[in-house]
Amino acid sequence: MSDLFADVIGHGGVVDLLRSELEHPAQAYLFVGPQSVGKEFVALRFATGLLGGETDERARRLALMRAHPDLTVLEPEGATSLGVDQAREVVARASLAPVEAPRTVFFFPDAGSMTEQAANALLKTLEEPTSQTVFLLVAESEDDFPPTVASRCRSVHMGRVPLPEVAAALIERGLSEEAAEGVAVVSGGRPGLALALMSQPEVARFRQVWLSIPSQVTPHPGDGQRLAMELLAELAPLVERSVPDDMPKDKAQRARRRAEMSLLVSGLEILASWYSDSASLQLGGPIRNSDLDLAAFTDVAPRRAVSSAEEILDAVVDIQANLRRELVLANLFSSLGSEG
């Protein structure tokens, strides 16, 4: 049989760790890292291995389809959160013996949405698990849970994948070198986002749109609002086409939110790279965006360029904190257009 983790892009160290854990796993794992880096993808393959999918073709097929009798997938009720009733259901099931696999696996692909009441209901089971039960939780950070829950799990940290690795994987999947490199940049090292975008023609415009912003910003709030709305309109088709048509409504809504968040963060990082290049070029350093008109980089003083890059990264934090995206972007663009 083929390698269970063969289609994972990057994350070699994590994959090696998980392979070594398959025979004698811990009772609970917490996969953490930025959106769209492949946490859920890798965790599901680990779950498949725990259910015997390394050597049993039927077990592998059922687990990857999330239909294995000893795999329970817990997702948010509706579009928002994992509730206490779901957690209590897990507690009841956790005491039962597996049907056919060596163990029972409880998989939480969006565990960060768990309410505090649900986390507390699950805590006792995490503290005193049966030997045949493994919990796999996926979230962006350990801070998404009460410390008592996170401390009962073995954390698996997954970061972004180097862009050359992402591009190489896309080339293997049929993209040209130029297209693969472009998608890799837009994805910001997030394999999940890269795979969702690889067949979308709008990706070619994404980087250019964000790198054109420095020439368009002004201190006037109206211009900032216009730019913000234009950018969000550019993102809309990319977000919509990154979600499969046959995905259930509630899950599709969550997937759209994650895709939009990842694309906004990637775009802001691309914009910050322009200002970093501006400061670096004028001070004799290297630049990332060497294909651009270098004369434009001198339109902003080095000190102002550095502070602009910092403002953009602050906006990333604000957007990730779920502040209103239009307002964050509009305020940012107006500030970038001021003389500082």
C-alpha positions, 0 to 999 in steps of 0.5 A, spaced: 500 500 500 502 507 498 504 511 504 499 514 508 502 520 509 504 521 501 500 526 499 501 531 505 505 537 503 511 539 507 511 538 515 516 532 514 518 533 522 510 532 524 509 526 519 515 523 522 513 524 529 506 521 528 508 515 524 512 513 530 506 514 535 502 510 531 503 503 535 503 506 542 499 513 541 498 518 547 490 518 549 489 525 546 493 530 541 492 537 539 494 539 532 495 547 532 497 552 527 495 557 522 489 556 518 489 552 512 496 549 513 494 542 513 492 541 520 485 537 519 488 534 513 494 531 517 490 529 523 485 525 519 491 521 516 493 520 523 486 517 525 486 513 519 493 510 521 490 509 528 484 505 525 489 500 522 489 504 515 496 503 514 495 496 512 488 495 511 485 498 505 478 497 507 479 501 514 483 506 510 478 508 505 472 508 510 477 512 515 478 517 509 471 518 508 470 519 515 465 513 515 469 508 519 465 505 525 470 506 530 471 514 528 467 519 531 467 526 527 465 532 532 463 538 528 460 544 530 452 545 531 450 549 526 455 555 523 458 556 530 460 552 536 461 545 539 456 544 544 455 541 551 450 536 548 455 533 543 461 533 549 456 529 553 455 524 547 462 523 546 463 522 554 458 516 553 461 513 547 468 513 550 466 508 555 464 503 549 469 498 546 471 499 539 467 495 533 473 492 529 479 497 529 484 496 535 481 503 538 476 508 537 478 515 535 474 521 536 476 527 531 474 534 532 476 538 526 474 545 529 475 544 536 477 551 537 469 552 536 468 548 543 464 552 548 467 552 555 461 548 558 463 543 552 470 543 554 469 542 561 464 536 560 470 533 556 475 534 561 474 528 565 474 523 559 481 526 557 483 526 565 481 518 565 481 515 558 480 508 556 486 505 553 482 504 547 480 511 546 484 516 542 482 524 542 484 528 536 483 536 536 484 541 531 485 548 533 489 554 531 492 555 538 492 552 545 489 558 548 482 556 544 481 551 550 481 552 558 488 550 560 486 544 564 484 541 557 490 543 553 494 540 558 491 533 557 493 533 550 500 532 546 501 538 542 503 537 535 505 544 532 504 545 525 507 551 521 507 554 514 511 550 509 516 553 505 514 556 499 519 552 494 516 546 497 509 548 496 510 550 489 514 543 488 508 539 490 503 544 485 508 542 480 507 535 481 500 536 481 500 539 474 501 546 474 506 550 470 512 552 474 510 559 474 503 558 476 505 554 482 510 559 484 504 564 484 500 560 487 505 558 493 506 566 494 499 567 495 498 561 499 503 564 504 506 557 505 499 554 507 498 548 503 491 547 504 489 554 501 494 553 495 490 546 493 484 550 494 487 556 489 491 552 484 485 551 479 483 558 479 485 563 474 484 569 479 490 567 483 494 571 478 491 577 479 492 577 487 499 579 488 498 584 483 492 587 486 495 588 493 502 590 491 498 596 487 495 599 493 501 603 495 500 607 489 493 608 491 493 610 498 491 617 500 489 620 507 482 621 505 477 616 509 473 615 503 479 613 498 481 608 504 473 605 504 473 604 496 480 601 496 477 596 502 471 594 498 475 593 492 479 588 495 474 584 498 470 584 492 477 581 489 477 576 494 470 574 493 470 569 487 477 566 490 473 565 497 467 562 493 471 557 489 475 554 494 469 551 497 466 545 494 459 545 491 457 539 495 459 541 502 454 541 507 451 549 508 454 550 515 460 547 514 461 551 507 460 557 511 465 555 516 470 554 510 468 560 507 470 564 513 477 560 514 478 561 506 477 569 507 481 570 513 487 566 510 487 570 504 486 577 507 492 575 512 496 573 505 494 579 502 496 583 508 503 580 508 504 581 501 503 588 502 507 589 508 513 586 504 512 592 499 514 596 505 519 592 507 522 592 500 522 600 500 526 600 506 531 595 505 532 597 498 534 605 500 538 602 506 542 597 501 539 591 503 536 585 499 528 585 496 523 580 495 519 583 490 525 584 485 520 584 479 517 590 481 519 597 478 524 599 483 523 607 482 517 606 486 520 604 492 523 610 493 516 614 494 516 612 501 522 614 506 525 608 509 523 610 516 515 611 514 516 604 510 518 601 516 512 604 520 507 602 515 510 595 515 508 594 522 501 598 521 500 592 516 502 587 521 498 590 526 492 590 522 493 582 521 492 581 528 486 585 528 483 581 523 484 575 526 481 578 532 475 578 528 474 585 528 470 588 522 474 587 516 472 593 512 473 598 517 480 595 519 482 595 512 479 602 510 483 605 517 489 602 515 489 604 507 488 611 510 493 611 515 498 608 509 496 614 505 498 619 510 505 622 511 506 619 518 
